[in-house]
Amino acid sequence: MFDIDRMPRGGPDASWLDRRLQTDRLEYLDRDDVERRKRSIIRSLDRGERLFGIHRRLARIALDEVTGVRDPQILELGSGHGGLSRALLTMHPTARVTVTDIEPASVAAIEAGDLGSHPRATVREMDATAIDAPDGYYDLAVFALSLHHLPPPLAARVFAEGTRAADKLLIIDLSRAPSFLHLVMVALALPLTIIPYWHDALISSLRAYSPSALRALARYADPAITLELRRQAPVLPGSPQIAVAVRHRRRGAQILS
Ligand SMILES: C[S@@+](CC[C@H](N)C(=O)[O-])C[C@H]1O[C@@H](n2cnc3c(N)ncnc32)[C@H](O)[C@@H]1O
């Protein structure tokens, strides 16, 4: 029987080297004892993503998934700072967005900003592994740059829950670098890890899931989930990988996940 707990981040068929290029060490963002540091990393992420136009690029990718839907209901999971949700609301005149994160401090900060009073936004706390919404409530659920934070059993829950509560689940996350290149990147980045942002960036690279791991997670969550893997050209280290999951519902069947 497939042991999801022990699945390498590189997937069931990961090479010897790839299996060594992973860690159980937590990012600052995953810890409960470094609140100020966490807030500052979330702010840096927001600034960097705004500067390089990433919020808008990710929003474009998400909106392309709901082109046929008139007034799409979109759920953003793990929104951190709300930058992607803000771009979704700006770029689509009638989309309604539920902006969520598991971290109460992040949710409070988003709520205190412009999104807290936006007429088409709802801001709330939510765990991506236990989505508080009825089956099929959303047209699209998006989990951006966050899946690698979760160990395989919880990441599989995101596939189960995202495809239960939404017609489509869009996962955008860091690509896992080819092993030798990854090894070189880790060696070069090690001295930078005294800076909290780079500490988290290095751990993220070691925890990023490969395409075969994403397929295994989706299959484990439910064999009725189909996963389409897309990559944006050019494929550079650190460029995002994009996966769209859809669960094929049997007519009349209830989803029990
Ligand atoms: C690296 S940040 C990404 C923030 C934002 N999505 C972005 O693209 O910059 C990861 C986020 O995932 C959130 N997160 C971690 N585990 C989660 C879970 N189980 N459910 C929802 N959010 C979670 C964290 O609180 C954090 O805000």
The ligand as an ORCA input file, in Angstrom:
! r2SCAN-3c Opt
* xyz 0 1
  C       4.556     31.636      1.297
  S       3.016     32.196      1.893
  C       2.204     32.533      0.340
  C       1.316     33.739      0.463
  C       0.640     34.135     -0.855
  N      -0.274     33.122     -1.320
  C       1.623     34.456     -1.940
  O       1.445     33.976     -3.072
  O       2.576     35.192     -1.681
  C       2.206     30.710      2.425
  C       0.876     30.981      3.076
  O       0.190     29.729      3.274
  C      -0.511     29.818      4.487
  N      -0.851     28.460      4.933
  C      -0.029     27.495      5.427
  N      -0.749     26.398      5.739
  C      -2.036     26.661      5.400
  C      -3.252     25.930      5.479
  N      -3.297     24.668      5.978
  N      -4.389     26.514      5.063
  C      -4.374     27.778      4.578
  N      -3.268     28.525      4.482
  C      -2.105     27.979      4.891
  C       0.448     30.561      5.399
  O      -0.199     31.107      6.521
  C       0.992     31.620      4.444
  O       0.231     32.796      4.470
*
